């Protein structure tokens, strides 16, 4: 099995960019072949679960994580990057205790064209800071709905608007609040990943390419920090 064994820890410039922007693209975190294997396995799992939606989100909490994905969510090379981001290393306190919480697959079929609105993930779970990894199982482009971020918003307090819409994302940020702010589109080749804070404001482009697009998003936190969120019942220490 091909893993992320070739991935080195973040450079000081990469870590500084994450601290500045609230997100960081790490190309080639996994091989393209492994991502195709992941996608095939996910489709098999969804078929066995009789999960019939042609687009949407399937979440696996830690206690329900398929065994195939358990070692992948605890990949030591990914953990090394998470320790850098969640850190810093403190000799007195000990290294941050990074723990896995959940992972979800996000899939859009060729007829799904809507974009996700601007939002912060913490709107949906509250509590202490979480870090997620958006992993591209297919090439993600502006045409098929890749992510876009607003740099530095992980350091801002922004108002939330609650709406009721069919496609989800009930908690969002109105475009007018973000007017004039820099927007960065993040294309990701299959096997690349975006590490991002749950306060980084992000959305996605609409999928207008007429092709399917799959990704996985895993979420982690520092066990040593008190978290008032009640979303997760169990976790896995990396």
C-alpha positions as a Python dict, from the first residue, in 0.01 Angstrom:
ca = {
    (1, 'X'): (0, 0, 0),
    (2, 'X'): (127, 346, -90),
    (3, 'X'): (121, 588, 201),
    (4, 'X'): (234, 942, 271),
    (5, 'X'): (579, 813, 376),
    (6, 'X'): (753, 1056, 141),
    (7, 'X'): (593, 1360, 304),
    (8, 'X'): (829, 1571, 512),
    (9, 'X'): (725, 1795, 800),
    (10, 'X'): (621, 2146, 707),
    (11, 'X'): (895, 2398, 644),
    (12, 'X'): (912, 2711, 857),
    (13, 'X'): (769, 2909, 562),
    (14, 'X'): (478, 2667, 523),
    (15, 'X'): (401, 2680, 894),
    (16, 'X'): (417, 3059, 889),
    (17, 'X'): (176, 3062, 593),
    (18, 'X'): (-70, 2844, 785),
    (19, 'X'): (-49, 3071, 1090),
    (20, 'X'): (-101, 3378, 869),
    (21, 'X'): (-382, 3248, 647),
    (22, 'X'): (-553, 2978, 854),
    (23, 'X'): (-508, 2713, 583),
    (24, 'X'): (-234, 2548, 379),
    (25, 'X'): (-229, 2337, 64),
    (26, 'X'): (5, 2036, 90),
    (27, 'X'): (46, 1882, -258),
    (28, 'X'): (103, 1508, -305),
    (29, 'X'): (13, 1412, 49),
    (30, 'X'): (-89, 1075, -95),
    (31, 'X'): (-37, 906, -430),
    (32, 'X'): (-303, 930, -697),
    (33, 'X'): (-335, 551, -703),
    (34, 'X'): (-412, 540, -333),
    (35, 'X'): (-681, 803, -372),
    (36, 'X'): (-849, 593, -641),
    (37, 'X'): (-832, 298, -401),
    (38, 'X'): (-991, 507, -124),
    (39, 'X'): (-1269, 620, -358),
    (40, 'X'): (-1344, 267, -474),
    (41, 'X'): (-1359, 150, -112),
    (42, 'X'): (-1591, 436, -16),
    (43, 'X'): (-1828, 356, -302),
    (44, 'X'): (-1833, -7, -188),
    (45, 'X'): (-1911, 98, 171),
    (46, 'X'): (-2192, 328, 60),
    (47, 'X'): (-2336, 53, -157),
    (48, 'X'): (-2332, -192, 135),
    (49, 'X'): (-2496, 70, 357),
    (50, 'X'): (-2762, 127, 89),
    (51, 'X'): (-2667, 493, 98),
    (52, 'X'): (-2867, 601, -206),
    (53, 'X'): (-2795, 975, -232),
    (54, 'X'): (-2630, 1075, -558),
    (55, 'X'): (-2459, 1368, -389),
    (56, 'X'): (-2399, 1484, -37),
    (57, 'X'): (-2204, 1394, 273),
    (58, 'X'): (-2149, 1070, 463),
    (59, 'X'): (-1993, 1116, 808),
    (60, 'X'): (-1815, 843, 1006),
    (61, 'X'): (-1757, 928, 1372),
    (62, 'X'): (-1456, 768, 1537),
    (63, 'X'): (-1659, 488, 1697),
    (64, 'X'): (-1807, 398, 1358),
    (65, 'X'): (-1494, 448, 1147),
    (66, 'X'): (-1453, 161, 899),
    (67, 'X'): (-1145, -44, 985),
    (68, 'X'): (-1002, 16, 638),
    (69, 'X'): (-967, 386, 719),
    (70, 'X'): (-854, 368, 1083),
    (71, 'X'): (-477, 345, 1013),
    (72, 'X'): (-512, 606, 739),
    (73, 'X'): (-666, 859, 976),
    (74, 'X'): (-373, 799, 1214),
    (75, 'X'): (-102, 813, 946),
    (76, 'X'): (217, 912, 1135),
    (77, 'X'): (328, 1149, 861),
    (78, 'X'): (-4, 1335, 867),
    (79, 'X'): (16, 1332, 1247),
    (80, 'X'): (358, 1499, 1228),
    (81, 'X'): (210, 1789, 1031),
    (82, 'X'): (-85, 1814, 1269),
    (83, 'X'): (152, 1830, 1565),
    (84, 'X'): (329, 2122, 1399),
    (85, 'X'): (3, 2306, 1332),
    (86, 'X'): (-165, 2236, 1664),
    (87, 'X'): (159, 2292, 1860),
    (88, 'X'): (391, 2452, 1933),
    (89, 'X'): (596, 2185, 2109),
    (90, 'X'): (631, 2267, 2478),
    (91, 'X'): (892, 2081, 2681),
    (92, 'X'): (717, 2167, 3008),
    (93, 'X'): (365, 2077, 2902),
    (94, 'X'): (456, 1796, 2665),
    (95, 'X'): (363, 1758, 2304),
    (96, 'X'): (4, 1839, 2206),
    (97, 'X'): (-213, 1529, 2215),
    (98, 'X'): (-361, 1524, 1866),
    (99, 'X'): (-672, 1311, 1838),
    (100, 'X'): (-889, 1208, 1546),
    (101, 'X'): (-1261, 1283, 1575),
    (102, 'X'): (-1441, 1203, 1252),
    (103, 'X'): (-1414, 1188, 875),
    (104, 'X'): (-1666, 1255, 602),
    (105, 'X'): (-1674, 1189, 233),
    (106, 'X'): (-1813, 1468, 18),
    (107, 'X'): (-1936, 1362, -322),
    (108, 'X'): (-2105, 1541, -608),
    (109, 'X'): (-2232, 1369, -919),
    (110, 'X'): (-2222, 1521, -1264),
    (111, 'X'): (-2562, 1688, -1220),
    (112, 'X'): (-2479, 1860, -890),
    (113, 'X'): (-2398, 2222, -966),
    (114, 'X'): (-2461, 2420, -647),
    (115, 'X'): (-2176, 2580, -453),
    (116, 'X'): (-2136, 2583, -75),
    (117, 'X'): (-2177, 2928, 85),
    (118, 'X'): (-1918, 3112, 293),
    (119, 'X'): (-1899, 2968, 643),
    (120, 'X'): (-1676, 2872, 934),
    (121, 'X'): (-1687, 2506, 1036),
    (122, 'X'): (-1700, 2603, 1403),
    (123, 'X'): (-2054, 2731, 1341),
    (124, 'X'): (-2156, 2363, 1336),
    (125, 'X'): (-1973, 2223, 1638),
    (126, 'X'): (-1851, 2503, 1868),
    (127, 'X'): (-1596, 2444, 2142),
    (128, 'X'): (-1218, 2455, 2106),
    (129, 'X'): (-1026, 2485, 1779),
    (130, 'X'): (-1034, 2192, 1539),
    (131, 'X'): (-813, 2134, 1235),
    (132, 'X'): (-950, 1957, 930),
    (133, 'X'): (-779, 1805, 628),
    (134, 'X'): (-960, 1830, 293),
    (135, 'X'): (-820, 1541, 84),
    (136, 'X'): (-874, 1537, -292),
    (137, 'X'): (-979, 1193, -419),
    (138, 'X'): (-1026, 1353, -763),
    (139, 'X'): (-861, 1658, -914),
    (140, 'X'): (-1047, 1959, -771),
    (141, 'X'): (-1071, 2259, -1003),
    (142, 'X'): (-1273, 2583, -1015),
    (143, 'X'): (-1486, 2414, -1282),
    (144, 'X'): (-1584, 2113, -1067),
    (145, 'X'): (-1620, 2294, -737),
    (146, 'X'): (-1285, 2328, -559),
    (147, 'X'): (-1253, 2523, -235),
    (148, 'X'): (-1190, 2892, -193),
    (149, 'X'): (-1073, 3066, 125),
    (150, 'X'): (-1045, 3417, 264),
    (151, 'X'): (-697, 3446, 418),
    (152, 'X'): (-667, 3558, 779),
    (153, 'X'): (-1033, 3513, 871),
    (154, 'X'): (-940, 3255, 1135),
    (155, 'X'): (-837, 3558, 1344),
    (156, 'X'): (-1165, 3747, 1298),
    (157, 'X'): (-1506, 3737, 1466),
    (158, 'X'): (-1768, 3730, 1192),
    (159, 'X'): (-2150, 3726, 1225),
    (160, 'X'): (-2343, 3409, 1148),
    (161, 'X'): (-2669, 3404, 957),
    (162, 'X'): (-2905, 3107, 1003),
    (163, 'X'): (-3114, 3012, 700),
    (164, 'X'): (-3323, 2712, 597),
    (165, 'X'): (-3222, 2575, 258),
    (166, 'X'): (-3255, 2234, 93),
    (167, 'X'): (-2884, 2186, 17),
    (168, 'X'): (-2775, 2236, 379),
    (169, 'X'): (-2521, 2487, 517),
    (170, 'X'): (-2786, 2650, 734),
    (171, 'X'): (-2517, 2851, 917),
    (172, 'X'): (-2337, 3086, 684),
    (173, 'X'): (-2177, 3427, 639),
    (174, 'X'): (-2344, 3677, 410),
    (175, 'X'): (-2144, 3794, 109),
    (176, 'X'): (-2188, 4156, 216),
    (177, 'X'): (-1990, 4091, 536),
    (178, 'X'): (-1692, 3976, 329),
    (179, 'X'): (-1706, 4245, 64),
    (180, 'X'): (-1360, 4373, -33),
    (181, 'X'): (-1173, 4084, 132),
    (182, 'X'): (-919, 3884, -67),
    (183, 'X'): (-1045, 3547, -196),
    (184, 'X'): (-805, 3266, -287),
    (185, 'X'): (-917, 2973, -501),
    (186, 'X'): (-740, 2646, -412),
    (187, 'X'): (-722, 2389, -695),
    (188, 'X'): (-598, 2055, -562),
    (189, 'X'): (-457, 1766, -762),
    (190, 'X'): (-569, 1415, -664),
    (191, 'X'): (-367, 1318, -355),
    (192, 'X'): (-315, 1674, -236),
    (193, 'X'): (-479, 1814, 77),
    (194, 'X'): (-571, 2140, 244),
    (195, 'X'): (-512, 2170, 619),
    (196, 'X'): (-735, 2439, 768),
    (197, 'X'): (-859, 2587, 1094),
    (198, 'X'): (-1229, 2556, 1175),
    (199, 'X'): (-1240, 2938, 1189),
    (200, 'X'): (-1101, 2987, 837),
    (201, 'X'): (-1385, 3123, 623),
    (202, 'X'): (-1430, 2908, 314),
    (203, 'X'): (-1677, 2801, 48),
    (204, 'X'): (-1668, 2612, -281),
    (205, 'X'): (-1713, 2698, -644),
    (206, 'X'): (-2017, 2550, -820),
    (207, 'X'): (-1960, 2224, -1007),
    (208, 'X'): (-2021, 2321, -1368),
    (209, 'X'): (-1786, 2068, -1528),
    (210, 'X'): (-2040, 1786, -1570),
    (211, 'X'): (-1810, 1540, -1391),
    (212, 'X'): (-1813, 1365, -1053),
    (213, 'X'): (-1589, 1496, -775),
    (214, 'X'): (-1501, 1316, -451),
    (215, 'X'): (-1311, 1424, -142),
    (216, 'X'): (-1265, 1326, 221),
    (217, 'X'): (-1243, 1563, 517),
    (218, 'X'): (-1094, 1440, 844),
    (219, 'X'): (-1109, 1645, 1165),
    (220, 'X'): (-872, 1659, 1465),
    (221, 'X'): (-818, 1850, 1789),
    (222, 'X'): (-576, 1888, 2080),
    (223, 'X'): (-690, 1655, 2360),
    (224, 'X'): (-508, 1864, 2620),
    (225, 'X'): (-736, 2163, 2553),
    (226, 'X'): (-1082, 2165, 2714),
    (227, 'X'): (-1352, 2131, 2450),
    (228, 'X'): (-1715, 2209, 2528),
    (229, 'X'): (-1840, 2064, 2200),
    (230, 'X'): (-2071, 1765, 2246),
    (231, 'X'): (-2067, 1647, 1884),
    (232, 'X'): (-1813, 1368, 1937),
    (233, 'X'): (-1854, 1082, 2188),
    (234, 'X'): (-1515, 915, 2134),
    (235, 'X'): (-1180, 995, 1975),
    (236, 'X'): (-858, 824, 1868),
    (237, 'X'): (-521, 949, 1993),
    (238, 'X'): (-263, 966, 1717),
}
